[in-house]
Amino acid sequence: MGTSLSRRRFLVTAAAFPLAAIATRGRAQSAIEPLDLAWAPVAIEVKARPIASFDMRDRSHLRFGSLQWRSGLVLTSSFPRFGGLSGLRLDNKGERFVSFSDKGTWFTGRIVYQDNESSIRAMSGLADVEAAPMLGPDGRPITARGWYDSESIAIDGAQIENAHVYIGLERVNQVLRFDFGKGFTRSRGEVVAMPPAVKKLPTNKGLEALVFVPKGRPLAGTLIALSERGLDADGNLVAFLVGGPSPGSFSVRRSQKFDISDATLLASGDLLILERKFSLIEGLNVRIRRIPLKSLSPGALVDGPVIFEADLGDEVDNMEGIDSFVTPEGDTVLTMVSDDNFSMIQRTLMLQFTLVD
């Protein structure tokens, strides 16, 4: 792709991001339409268009920092609630997934793969996709309470169908816990007790990333909660260790005005933090930092190297979700998704890379 397309995408996105933020804020504060109060889970069709290369300026470019390009999809659906994907979690095969929109809709299904010309198991589409309303403690959709901006997800359990799933609600700065073993996406979310400081986070820059630490790791049983742009007295990003052996708060060093959008825990024990920033001058930038899990403790200020960077010359959009799994060959694969803000001029992307270093 030429520079003219890159320039055009920059201008389009520059216009879209501020307007999308204003529109989302308006929807959250407006009255709930009757249609949103009750609807049944439904099977939906999601179409997938393959992305040939990540770097639009050089199709032969495959290595991006510590990541190697595998495959990507542009996802579309005629289902009106599809979009706004704010995160995802995969099973240990990288096939079954649970995702959700920032308007409180579950999306579950399966990623379909096929070998490409490079003998890489590349994504080719989605199958068995179902949409369902996210239910609160009373069994009604969470939007009936005005609980908008479901922005973060963590999972406790190897099998999605029987896992405990945590969802962070940025607008009200609280977390819901769903027992998928009791009804899957029909289960009711129960409010999780969080530190009082969570309620003091900015209502539109609050809890943006959740990670649950499984057994056998440092901090096992801890829910790690990271804010998008809740800042401490030194201008660093506020985060929390909830439950586990050493609960408390810590900070993630903020640099170059990047905000946190999601995180995932590697099998190796490191935490990967997905970050983004946007400005009219610089456009959209995305990066990933790698932070040792063992460095997290109450009162700590943690940091780590940048292992991946991308901009609008690459196939990125408003990247809001990241997860990881290990292939039978031992490759660590990262999967990222974007939030299109329900805008016709943004896209829902699903991207996969191999973590090389």
DRENRO-727083 format. One record per atom (N, C-alpha, C): z, y, x. Coordinates in pm, whole numbers, padded with zeros to 5 digits, always signed. Atoms other than C-alpha are relative to their C-alpha. Example, Ala and Ser with C-alpha at 12.3 -4.5 7.8 and 13.67 -1.06 7.14 Angstrom:
2
+00000-00119+00089/+00780-00450+01230/+00000+00120+00090/-00006-00119-00082/+00714-00106+01367/+00073+00109-00077/
end
This chain:
357
+00000-00120+00084/+00000+00000+00000/+00000+00125+00088/+00010-00120-00080/-00079+00349+00125/+00114+00095-00021/-00107-00098+00011/+00141+00650+00174/-00006+00076-00131/+00010-00072+00127/+00005+00805-00145/+00082-00069-00108/-00080+00073+00098/+00166+00528-00352/+00148+00018+00028/-00140-00020-00035/+00491+00562-00161/+00046+00137-00045/-00035-00135+00041/+00489+00935-00225/+00013+00009-00152/-00004-00004+00146/+00415+00882-00595/+00126-00068-00053/-00121+00070+00044/+00695+00628-00633/+00125+00082+00029/-00114-00086-00032/+00932+00869-00461/+00018+00106-00107/-00009-00107+00099/+00849+01147-00705/+00043-00054-00136/-00037+00060+00128/+00876+00916-01006/+00148-00034-00002/-00141+00039-00003/+01211+00779-00898/+00090+00121+00009/-00080-00123-00010/+01338+01125-00807/+00025+00059-00138/-00016-00052+00136/+01278+01229-01165/+00083-00094-00086/-00062+00098+00090/+01407+00906-01316/+00149-00012+00017/-00141+00031-00022/+01746+00865-01154/+00093+00100-00067/-00091-00092+00069/+01915+01189-01271/-00010-00009-00151/+00017+00007+00144/+01765+01158-01618/+00064-00126-00056/-00060+00125+00046/+01875+00795-01647/+00151+00011-00006/-00145-00015-00003/+02229+00886-01551/+00048+00082-00118/-00037-00084+00114/+02241+01158-01814/-00013-00078-00130/+00022+00076+00123/+02096+00927-02080/+00106-00105-00019/-00103+00103+00010/+02342+00649-02001/+00132+00060-00042/-00126-00064+00035/+02636+00888-02020/+00000+00038-00148/+00009-00039+00140/+02512+01013-02356/+00016-00119-00094/-00012+00118+00084/+02478+00663-02496/+00144-00050-00007/-00137+00050-00005/+02828+00570-02384/+00092+00082-00089/-00088-00087+00076/+02977+00865-02565/-00042+00013-00146/+00049-00014+00137/+02771+00837-02882/+00058-00109-00089/-00048+00100+00095/+02858+00644-03196/-00078-00130+00018/+00063+00130-00013/+02783+00271-03191/-00085-00029-00123/+00086+00032+00112/+02486+00169-03403/+00043-00134-00059/-00038+00126+00064/+02550-00109-03657/-00065-00122+00064/+00072+00111-00061/+02289-00326-03482/+00079-00057+00117/-00070+00043-00119/+02514-00342-03175/+00129-00076-00032/-00130+00056+00033/+02817-00471-03364/-00002-00151-00013/+00005+00144+00019/+02699-00824-03436/-00143-00051+00017/+00131+00065-00014/+02406-01026-03306/+00021-00135+00067/-00018+00137-00046/+02360-01392-03225/-00068-00021+00134/+00069+00037-00123/+02277-01542-02885/-00142-00047-00031/+00140+00029+00028/+01902-01588-02854/-00073-00038+00128/+00088+00034-00112/+01650-01757-02625/-00107+00107+00011/+00099-00105-00020/+01418-01499-02472/-00100-00043+00108/+00100+00023-00104/+01102-01503-02263/+00005+00116+00100/+00005-00099-00107/+01111-01323-01929/-00123-00031+00085/+00120+00017-00081/+00777-01276-01756/+00029+00044+00144/-00023-00028-00141/+00764-01269-01376/-00132+00019+00073/+00117-00025-00085/+00503-01111-01151/+00043-00006+00146/-00041+00013-00140/+00525-01217-00785/-00024+00128+00079/+00016-00110-00096/+00573-00954-00514/-00052-00062+00128/+00065+00064-00115/+00339-01036-00226/+00073+00028+00131/-00068-00036-00125/+00528-00850+00047/+00104+00107-00029/-00106-00098+00020/+00843-00642+00078/-00038+00137+00053/+00042-00125-00061/+00701-00374+00309/-00138+00037-00052/+00129-00040+00057/+00426-00191+00119/-00092+00064+00102/+00080-00064-00104/+00309-00025+00440/-00061-00101+00096/+00046+00102-00095/+00264-00348+00638/+00034-00137-00057/-00024+00129+00065/+00222-00680+00458/+00039-00110+00099/-00035+00100-00100/+00267-00871+00785/+00145+00012+00045/-00139-00025-00039/+00617-00727+00829/+00093-00089-00083/-00086+00095+00069/+00866-01002+00742/+00147+00013+00037/-00139-00008-00048/+01182-00922+00941/+00054+00141-00024/-00063-00127+00033/+01414-00646+00819/+00146-00007+00043/-00135+00014-00053/+01723-00619+01036/+00034-00147+00017/-00042+00140-00009/+01907-00949+00998/-00056-00085-00114/+00055+00071+00115/+01704-01049+00691/-00148-00031+00020/+00140+00043-00002/+01375-01241+00667/-00049-00013-00144/+00055+00001+00135/+01158-01190+00359/-00038-00141-00044/+00037+00128+00059/+01119-01494+00133/-00096+00019-00118/+00084-00019+00119/+00987-01386-00209/+00064+00102-00091/-00052-00096+00096/+01027-01142-00495/-00076-00006-00130/+00059-00001+00133/+00957-01098-00865/+00025+00135-00066/-00019-00110+00094/+00905-00808-01105/+00018-00064-00137/-00035+00066+00126/+01071-00914-01431/-00018+00094-00118/+00017-00078+00123/+00976-00792-01779/+00024-00091-00120/-00020+00075+00123/+01057-00898-02133/-00019+00091-00120/+00013-00077+00124/+00975-00786-02486/+00134+00009-00074/-00132-00006+00062/+01341-00848-02577/+00060+00138+00026/-00037-00140-00019/+01473-00494-02635/+00125+00023+00085/-00123-00019-00078/+01808-00552-02464/-00015-00046+00146/+00018+00044-00137/+01658-00692-02144/-00015+00120+00092/+00004-00108-00097/+01711-00467-01844/+00140+00041+00038/-00131-00051-00040/+01992-00272-01684/+00084-00100+00076/-00076+00105-00068/+02088-00570-01467/+00089+00060+00108/-00096-00062-00090/+02403-00477-01279/+00062-00098+00099/-00052+00098-00093/+02475-00798-01090/-00043-00139-00043/+00029+00139+00035/+02430-01174-01082/+00083-00092+00088/-00062+00106-00078/+02596-01493-00964/-00082-00127-00022/+00082+00121+00000/+02413-01816-00876/+00086-00123+00024/-00068+00123-00036/+02515-02179-00856/-00028-00030+00147/+00013+00025-00143/+02534-02343-00514/-00138-00049+00042/+00139+00034-00031/+02167-02448-00538/-00092+00122-00008/+00084-00119+00017/+02046-02095-00609/-00094-00010-00117/+00089+00021+00116/+01896-02207-00940/+00059+00058-00128/-00064-00053+00120/+02128-02152-01236/+00060+00137+00031/-00054-00134-00023/+02229-01788-01277/+00068+00052-00125/-00056-00081+00107/+02446-01563-01487/-00013+00145+00045/+00014-00142-00027/+02360-01194-01502/+00041+00075-00127/-00046-00080+00113/+02437-00909-01739/-00055+00141+00013/+00045-00139+00000/+02333-00559-01838/+00120+00093-00007/-00109-00097+00008/+02541-00244-01819/+00030+00040-00144/-00028-00021+00142/+02526-00242-02201/+00069-00121-00063/-00080+00110+00053/+02732-00560-02233/-00078-00116-00055/+00078+00116+00041/+02465-00830-02267/-00004-00102+00114/+00014+00109-00097/+02481-01167-02087/-00146-00043+00008/+00128+00069-00018/+02164-01319-01943/+00026-00122+00088/-00015+00123-00078/+02173-01681-01829/-00133-00073+00004/+00124+00075-00010/+01899-01914-01717/-00014-00068+00135/+00030+00076-00121/+01731-02080-01423/-00115+00065+00075/+00109-00048-00084/+01522-01955-01131/-00091-00118+00034/+00099+00103-00031/+01201-02158-01086/-00059+00030+00137/+00052-00016-00135/+01078-02217-00730/-00125-00085+00020/+00111+00083-00046/+00761-02342-00568/-00026+00034+00146/+00031-00025-00141/+00652-02379-00204/-00120+00093+00010/+00114-00090-00021/+00428-02096-00083/-00077-00041+00124/+00086+00033-00114/+00170-02084+00195/+00076-00011+00131/-00082+00007-00121/+00448-02043+00452/+00103-00114-00008/-00091+00113+00022/+00626-02356+00322/+00142+00047-00029/-00129-00052+00044/+00908-02137+00195/+00014-00025-00150/-00026+00022+00142/+01065-02224-00138/+00013+00137-00066/+00007-00135+00053/+00961-01906-00317/+00025+00001-00150/-00019-00016+00144/+01067-01782-00660/-00134+00019-00069/+00124-00017+00076/+00792-01814-00919/+00025+00046-00143/-00028-00045+00135/+00969-01728-01244/+00140-00035-00044/-00127+00035+00062/+01267-01767-01476/-00026-00090-00119/+00013+00092+00114/+01320-02042-01733/+00133-00011-00073/-00118+00026+00082/+01563-02124-02012/+00092+00122-00009/-00079-00123+00002/+01676-01762-02036/+00057+00023-00140/-00068-00031+00126/+01928-01679-02307/+00075+00131+00013/-00076-00124+00007/+02075-01344-02403/+00111-00016-00103/-00114+00010+00092/+02416-01310-02569/+00086+00124+00016/-00089-00115-00011/+02657-01028-02650/+00126-00038+00077/-00125+00020-00072/+02957-00995-02420/+00114+00031-00096/-00103-00013+00103/+03263-01048-02641/+00134+00040+00059/-00134-00042-00039/+03603-00882-02615/+00106-00095-00052/-00111+00087+00045/+03946-01030-02691/-00001-00028-00149/+00001+00017+00145/+03887-00984-03065/-00123-00075-00050/+00119+00072+00039/+03559-01175-03063/-00118+00087-00038/+00110-00093+00027/+03349-00864-03125/-00066+00040+00130/+00065-00052-00121/+03090-00729-02878/+00083+00112+00061/-00084-00100-00065/+03265-00514-02620/-00048+00142-00031/+00050-00134+00033/+03039-00223-02715/+00060+00055-00128/-00065-00046+00123/+03215-00211-03053/+00126+00078+00031/-00119-00074-00043/+03517-00081-02860/-00037+00125+00081/+00040-00108-00089/+03311+00170-02664/+00015-00039+00147/-00011+00048-00138/+03347-00050-02352/-00140-00016+00058/+00133+00000-00060/+03027+00039-02174/+00009-00012+00152/+00012+00006-00146/+02905+00019-01815/+00067-00123+00058/-00039+00126-00066/+02971-00346-01739/-00081-00005+00130/+00071-00027-00125/+02886-00305-01370/+00024-00102+00111/-00031+00088-00113/+03039-00584-01159/+00039-00138-00050/-00024+00139+00040/+03080-00962-01162/+00056-00079+00117/-00051+00097-00097/+03281-01227-00978/+00015-00132-00073/-00008+00131+00063/+03300-01600-01039/+00096-00088+00078/-00096+00094-00057/+03577-01852-00978/-00036-00139-00052/+00042+00133+00041/+03431-02203-00988/-00137-00034+00055/+00126+00043-00060/+03146-02408-00842/-00112-00012-00103/+00100+00016+00106/+02968-02469-01174/+00013+00115-00099/-00003-00117+00086/+02875-02165-01380/+00051-00034-00140/-00033+00035+00138/+02917-02348-01711/+00150-00018-00022/-00143+00023+00014/+03285-02416-01639/+00084+00099+00080/-00068-00094-00089/+03376-02116-01424/+00078+00105-00078/-00060-00122+00051/+03603-01822-01483/-00082+00117+00056/+00088-00111-00039/+03385-01510-01476/+00072+00132-00027/-00063-00132+00010/+03523-01161-01412/-00109+00107-00011/+00094-00111+00019/+03340-00850-01535/+00077+00132+00008/-00060-00132-00012/+03428-00496-01430/-00068+00100-00091/+00051-00102+00092/+03388-00219-01686/+00027+00137+00061/-00017-00125-00074/+03327+00105-01503/+00045+00116-00089/-00030-00113+00086/+03352+00339-01800/+00149+00011-00032/-00143+00000+00032/+03711+00233-01874/+00084-00052+00117/-00069+00047-00121/+03798+00102-01525/+00101-00111-00028/-00081+00119+00018/+03928-00236-01626/-00089-00124+00018/+00070+00125-00028/+03833-00602-01575/+00030-00100-00112/-00014+00107+00097/+03773-00881-01827/-00023-00134+00070/+00013+00136-00054/+03811-01252-01749/-00046-00092-00111/+00058+00090+00098/+03593-01504-01936/+00012-00144+00050/-00006+00142-00031/+03662-01878-01940/-00125-00067-00055/+00127+00056+00047/+03309-02018-01957/+00015-00145-00043/-00024+00136+00045/+03454-02366-02003/+00038-00007-00147/-00038-00008+00141/+03557-02250-02351/-00103+00082-00078/+00101-00068+00080/+03229-02147-02506/-00110+00068+00079/+00104-00061-00083/+03017-02030-02209/-00008+00149-00032/+00010-00144+00027/+02882-01683-02296/+00056+00038-00137/-00066-00029+00129/+03046-01716-02640/+00151+00017+00019/-00144-00013-00025/+03389-01707-02475/+00041+00147-00010/-00054-00135+00016/+03613-01403-02523/+00062+00049+00130/-00057-00058-00120/+03703-01172-02238/+00144+00044-00021/-00139-00044+00003/+04072-01122-02170/+00023+00103+00109/-00023-00109-00095/+04193-00806-01998/+00087-00049+00115/-00072+00037-00122/+04307-00863-01639/+00090+00116+00043/-00091-00104-00050/+04612-00675-01513/-00048+00049+00136/+00049-00061-00123/+04491-00437-01243/+00101+00103+00051/-00090-00103-00052/+04676-00197-01011/-00017+00131-00075/+00010-00127+00075/+04757+00137-01182/-00102+00096+00059/+00094-00093-00064/+04539+00320-00927/-00144-00022-00047/+00135+00026+00050/+04230+00153-01078/-00035+00096-00113/+00024-00091+00112/+04268+00370-01389/-00028+00142+00046/+00020-00135-00052/+04255+00679-01168/-00137+00018+00065/+00133-00010-00058/+03906+00601-01038/-00091+00084-00089/+00095-00077+00082/+03619+00827-01151/-00064-00089-00106/+00049+00084+00110/+03491+00704-01488/-00146-00041+00017/+00139+00040-00021/+03129+00691-01368/-00025-00042+00145/+00013+00045-00139/+03196+00594-01004/+00112-00097+00033/-00115+00088-00015/+03465+00332-01055/-00037-00138+00050/+00019+00136-00049/+03467-00047-01018/-00147-00041-00008/+00143+00029-00009/+03120-00145-00900/-00029-00136+00062/+00021+00130-00064/+03170-00472-00710/+00128-00082-00010/-00110+00095+00007/+03392-00777-00761/-00039-00127+00077/+00020+00127-00072/+03429-01085-00539/+00127-00082-00014/-00116+00088+00005/+03659-01381-00597/-00001-00090+00122/-00009+00080-00123/+03781-01559-00282/+00045-00142-00037/-00035+00138+00039/+03778-01940-00329/+00100-00064+00096/-00094+00075-00083/+04013-02198-00185/-00060-00028+00138/+00044+00031-00135/+03997-02264+00187/-00044+00120+00082/+00038-00122-00072/+03923-01903+00284/+00123+00089+00018/-00105-00103-00004/+04148-01622+00404/+00002+00076-00132/-00017-00071+00126/+04284-01440+00096/-00040-00084-00121/+00037+00087+00112/+04213-01743-00124/+00076+00037-00126/-00059-00036+00128/+04275-01666-00492/+00004+00149-00027/+00000-00146+00015/+04223-01291-00444/-00128+00047-00068/+00114-00071+00056/+03995-01080-00660/-00016+00130+00078/+00029-00122-00075/+03840-00814-00437/-00077+00094-00092/+00062-00098+00089/+03752-00501-00636/-00034+00125+00080/+00049-00112-00079/+03542-00226-00477/-00054+00110-00091/+00049-00112+00081/+03475+00119-00621/-00133+00049+00053/+00128-00057-00039/+03135+00282-00618/+00019+00125+00085/-00026-00123-00075/+03260+00623-00509/+00138+00056-00034/-00138-00046+00007/+03634+00638-00567/+00046+00024+00142/-00029-00035-00138/+03749+00818-00255/+00149+00020+00024/-00138-00026-00038/+04081+00823-00073/+00011+00139+00062/-00024-00135-00053/+04232+01130+00095/-00089+00032+00120/+00086-00021-00117/+04006+01079+00398/-00148-00014-00033/+00140+00009+00040/+03686+01044+00197/-00062-00137+00012/+00050+00137-00007/+03658+00667+00230/+00010-00068-00137/+00013+00066+00129/+03583+00422-00051/+00121-00087-00031/-00122+00070+00041/+03883+00284-00240/-00034-00141-00047/+00018+00139+00041/+03914-00093-00287/+00137-00065-00019/-00126+00064+00036/+04177-00339-00409/-00006-00150+00025/-00022+00144-00007/+04308-00688-00340/+00092-00035-00117/-00074+00028+00123/+04421-00824-00678/+00039-00147+00000/-00047+00136-00006/+04638-01135-00687/-00005-00053+00143/+00008+00059-00133/+04627-01379-00397/+00125+00019+00082/-00120-00002-00085/+04864-01390-00100/+00048+00139+00041/-00042-00133-00047/+04865-01017-00013/-00069+00110-00081/+00062-00104+00084/+04776-00784-00302/+00030+00140+00052/-00017-00139-00043/+04734-00413-00238/-00134+00070+00001/+00124-00076-00009/+04473-00147-00174/-00040+00018+00146/+00054-00030-00132/+04250-00081+00125/-00119+00093-00018/+00113-00092+00006/+03956+00142+00210/-00117-00055+00081/+00123+00033-00072/+03596+00086+00318/-00055+00131+00055/+00049-00124-00060/+03470+00346+00563/-00132+00041-00063/+00124-00052+00060/+03208+00563+00391/-00078+00077+00106/+00083-00071-00097/+02917+00686+00601/-00135+00034-00062/+00132-00045+00042/+02595+00876+00539/-00015+00011-00152/-00002-00022+00144/+02695+00930+00174/-00049-00120-00082/+00035+00120+00075/+02620+00570+00073/+00113-00037-00096/-00095+00050+00100/+02791+00430-00239/-00014-00152-00011/+00003+00145+00016/+02882+00066-00304/-00063-00035-00135/+00058+00047+00126/+02674-00119-00565/+00031-00146-00029/-00042+00137+00024/+02779-00485-00517/+00044-00062+00131/-00044+00071-00120/+02913-00743-00272/-00008-00150-00026/-00002+00145+00008/+02900-01115-00198/+00072-00056+00121/-00073+00066-00108/+03106-01353+00014/-00085-00114+00055/+00079+00103-00065/+02916-01566+00264/+00083-00126+00023/-00069+00125-00032/+03000-01930+00332/+00069+00011+00136/-00058-00019-00133/+03074-01815+00689/+00132+00075-00005/-00126-00072+00015/+03360-01601+00557/-00012+00150+00011/+00019-00144-00006/+03207-01254+00592/-00036+00056-00137/+00031-00072+00123/+03178-01002+00311/-00123+00087+00024/+00116-00088-00005/+02837-00842+00256/+00012+00102-00111/-00009-00108+00097/+02844-00504+00084/-00136+00067-00015/+00126-00066+00032/+02529-00375-00085/+00030+00145-00035/-00023-00143+00021/+02506+00005-00079/-00133+00070-00026/+00120-00080+00027/+02261+00272-00195/+00037+00146+00002/-00016-00145+00019/+02213+00646-00193/-00133+00056-00046/+00120-00064+00052/+01967+00878-00360/+00015+00150+00010/+00005-00146-00001/+01870+01238-00305/-00144+00043-00017/+00135-00053+00018/+01573+01456-00388/-00071+00018+00134/+00060-00022-00132/+01519+01514-00016/-00035-00132+00068/+00019+00126-00073/+01560+01163+00126/-00053-00113-00087/+00043+00108+00088/+01466+00959-00180/+00108-00105-00015/-00091+00112+00019/+01624+00617-00236/+00013-00080+00129/-00027+00084-00117/+01786+00423+00047/+00097-00110-00039/-00082+00117+00026/+01942+00077+00035/+00041-00061+00132/-00042+00068-00122/+02148-00101+00298/+00105-00106-00033/-00105+00102+00010/+02382-00397+00353/+00086+00008+00125/-00094+00007-00111/+02694-00396+00569/+00070-00134-00001/-00069+00129-00015/+02869-00707+00701/+00141+00024+00053/-00140-00027-00033/+03250-00699+00711/+00077-00132+00003/-00079+00123-00005/+03480-00982+00826/+00106-00003-00110/-00098+00012+00107/+03690-01107+00536/+00142+00011+00055/-00134-00001-00058/+03989-01146+00769/+00049+00140+00033/-00043-00137-00029/+03990-00769+00829/+00059+00069-00122/-00052-00061+00123/+04085-00700+00466/+00150-00027-00013/-00145+00011+00021/+04455-00632+00416/+00049+00130-00061/-00052-00123+00059/+04671-00379+00230/+00014+00111+00105/-00008-00115-00089/+04640-00036+00393/-00108+00007+00105/+00103+00003-00105/+04344-00134+00612/-00116+00093-00032/+00128-00070+00010/+04035+00078+00675/-00103-00090+00067/+00093+00099-00054/+03748-00169+00718/-00140+00059+00014/+00138-00044-00026/+03395-00125+00848/-00075-00118+00060/+00081+00105-00060/+03110-00337+00974/-00141+00048+00022/+00136-00043-00035/+02756-00321+01109/-00096-00006-00118/+00109+00003+00097/+02452-00242+00896/-00097-00108+00043/+00090+00110-00036/+02236-00556+00886/-00134+00008-00071/+00125-00011+00077/+01962-00440+00647/-00011+00142-00052/+00029-00132+00055/+01801-00110+00548/-00138+00000-00063/+00129-00011+00067/+01519-00026+00308/-00010+00135-00069/+00023-00126+00071/+01362+00276+00139/-00118-00018-00093/+00106+00010+00099/+01085+00358-00106/-00135-00041+00056/+00119+00063-00056/+00823+00236+00137/+00005-00151-00015/-00019+00142+00024/+00962-00107+00053/+00009-00026-00150/-00007+00037+00142/+00975-00296-00276/+00146+00001-00046/-00136-00015+00049/+01311-00161-00389/+00000+00089-00124/-00026-00089+00111/+01444+00010-00697/+00150+00028+00004/-00142-00028+00005/+01799+00080-00811/+00078-00130+00020/-00056+00132-00029/+01945-00226-00636/+00150-00003-00030/-00139+00000+00046/+02274-00316-00806/+00070-00135+00012/-00063+00131-00005/+02335-00689-00755/-00040-00078+00123/+00029+00087-00114/+02360-00933-00463/+00086-00125-00009/-00076+00124-00012/+02464-01296-00423/-00063-00084+00110/+00048+00083-00111/+02422-01570-00163/+00021-00148-00033/-00018+00145+00006/+02378-01948-00144/-00061-00061+00125/+00049+00070-00119/+02301-02204+00125/-00092-00112-00043/+00098+00103+00034/+01991-02425+00106/+00038-00133+00065/-00027+00130-00064/+01995-02800+00191/-00036+00001+00149/+00038-00011-00141/+01830-02699+00521/+00098+00083+00080/-00100-00080-00069/+02128-02477+00604/-00030+00148+00007/+00032-00143+00001/+01961-02140+00541/+00088+00073-00101/-00073-00087+00092/+02172-01865+00387/-00100+00094-00066/+00096-00080+00076/+01966-01698+00114/+00074+00106-00080/-00055-00111+00078/+02048-01357-00032/-00096+00031-00115/+00077-00037+00118/+01931-01270-00384/+00049+00135-00050/-00035-00132+00050/+01923-00909-00504/-00074+00030-00129/+00065-00044+00123/+01848-00760-00846/+00018+00152-00016/-00007-00145+00023/+01783-00404-00962/+00024+00032-00146/-00028-00055+00133/+01896-00203-01263/-00108+00103-00030/+00109-00092+00033/+01597-00034-01427/+00043+00115-00092/-00051-00106+00087/+01822+00193-01637/-00072+00006-00135/+00076+00005+00125/+01611+00082-01937/-00107+00110-00004/+00102-00104-00014/+01346+00323-01811/-00137-00064+00022/+00134+00054-00016/+00972+00258-01839/-00056+00026+00140/+00053-00032-00132/+00922+00408-01493/+00086-00056+00112/-00071+00076-00100/+01171+00188-01314/-00024-00148-00027/+00032+00142+00010/+01159-00187-01257/+00124-00088+00017/-00100+00103-00024/+01374-00496-01277/-00056-00094+00106/+00046+00081-00112/+01331-00667-00941/+00100-00112+00031/-00081+00106-00056/+01461-00998-00809/-00060-00034+00136/+00048+00015-00138/+01431-01028-00429/+00083-00105+00071/-00074+00097-00081/+01523-01307-00189/-00038+00012+00148/+00014-00005-00145/+01575-01300+00188/+00082-00113+00062/-00083+00089-00081/+01700-01544+00449/+00081+00083+00097/-00085-00067-00098/+01996-01420+00651/-00020-00070+00134/+00039+00061-00126/+01880-01480+01007/+00113+00003+00102/-00107-00014-00101/+02168-01350+01221/+00135+00000-00067/
end
